[in-house]
Every structure is written in structure tokens, then in C-alpha cells.
Amino acid sequence: MTGGTSGLGLATARLLQARGAAVLVVGLDAEPGAAVERELSTAGPAAFLRADVREPAACLLAPEGGAGYVDPPRPPLGRYGGVEEMAAAVLYLAGPASSFCTGSVLLVDGGATAGIP
């Protein structure tokens, strides 16, 4: 989980682990990474990898895949989504509930891409 030492990344790592996943947290800072690894390791398989995913060579050490972050304009719903809401979308896509979804895009943006002014 890139950026897994705080915010959305940490919330997603916790949620995935709570559903039985082994978690690899990737981040820049060793101290928060070690703290997250200790926290998550009490509940199941977890590890921290100190890496800068902006560097191609660092990505060779991490599992394939990953996600980026885009700061959208204020969505039509009038608020930004919470990290737990975003993590639930990641869990859905990573889990068996999405096994019949192919070639789909799951927009979790509060309607920002709907073109509503």
C-alpha cells in the first residue's frame, strides 16, 4: 500500500488487513513506517518497505500495481470523501465482490466527474 503510513493509505491497509489480507506498506519515512508495521503486525502479516515510488527502481522492489492520487475540485456533494470511504472502494476492487467486474471504472469522487457545476 503506497502512502500507507497515514491517511487514505493507512485506512486502506487497515481495512484490507481486517478482511484477511497480508499488507505491505510502502513509504518514505522509516519512523512512521516502523510504527505502522508494529501496529499492523499485531493483527496479521504486515511489513514496511522504505521506498520512493516516484523512482522507477524503487518500484521494482514493491508488488506490481499501485495507485495515484489526484486532488479534485470540490465535488458536487459539497465535501471530500473520507479515507474510510475511499478505502472501502479499494477493498471492493481488491476483493471477491468485484470478481465479475471487468473493464469498469469505479468513480469515488462525490460526483466531480459527472460535470455538475
N, C-alpha and C positions, 0 to 999 in steps of 0.2 A: 504494500500500500504506500504509494508515494505521498509525501507530506503527512505521514501517519503519526507524527508526534504531537499534533494539535488539530483543532477544528474539525473540518469535514473528514480528513484522512483518519484521524483518531476515532471519530464516531463510527466511521465505516469499518475500521479494523475491529472495534469492539463488537459491533453488530454481527459481522461475519464470523468472528470467533464464537460468539454466543450461539450461533447456528451450526457450530461444529467445524469451522474451517481452521486450518493452520495458517498463521499470519506472519508475513514478512513485512516489517515496517522499514521504509527507506526514507532517510532524511539527511540533512546537512550537519546537524548539531548532535554530537555524541552524548552530551549530558541528558537532554530530554529524551533522546533515543533509548538510552540505557534505562531511564525511569519507566518509559512505556514498555520496554521489553520485560522489566521486572513485574510490572502490573499485569501484563497480558499472560506472562508465563505462569502465573498462579492459577489460571483458568484453563490452560491448554498449550499446545505447541505454538511458540512465538519467538521471533528473533528480530534483531535490528541490524540493518546494513547502512553504514555511513557512506553516502554517495551523493553526488550532484547529478541528477538525472538530465541536466542540460548538457552534460558532457557525454558524447556517444560511447566512449569507452566504459564509463560507469554503468551504462545501461546493459552492457554485456554481462555484468555480474548479477543483475536483477532478473526476475522472471519476465518472460515476454509480455507485451501489452502495457497497460498503464493508461492514464487519463490526464487531460489537461484541465485548466481552469480558465474560464472567461468571465470577467465581471460585467454582467449585462446591465443595461439601463434599468431603472426601477420598473418592475413588471406591473401589468395592469391590476393584479391582485392587491397592489399597494404596499407590498412588503417583499423582502427577500426570503427565500426559503431557509429553514433551519437546517443545521447539519444533520439532524436525525432524519429529516425528510429526504435529503439527498442520499444519505446512507441507505435508506430503505429502497431507493431506486437501484442502487448498486447491488444490494442484496438480491433484489428481484432478478436482475440481469445475470447475476452470477449463480443463481440457484436453479433448482429443478422446475420452479413455477414458470420459467421462461423457456422451457425446453422446446416448445413448438413455435417460438418466435424466431423468424429468420428475415434478414434484410429489413429490419424495422429500426426506427429511431424513436427512442423514448425521451420526449422533451419534458424536463422537470425544471421549468423556468418561470412559473407563475403566469404564463400567457405572453411572455415577452416576444416570442417569435410569431405570435398569432397576428401581428400587425395591428393590434388595437391601440389607438393613441392614448 
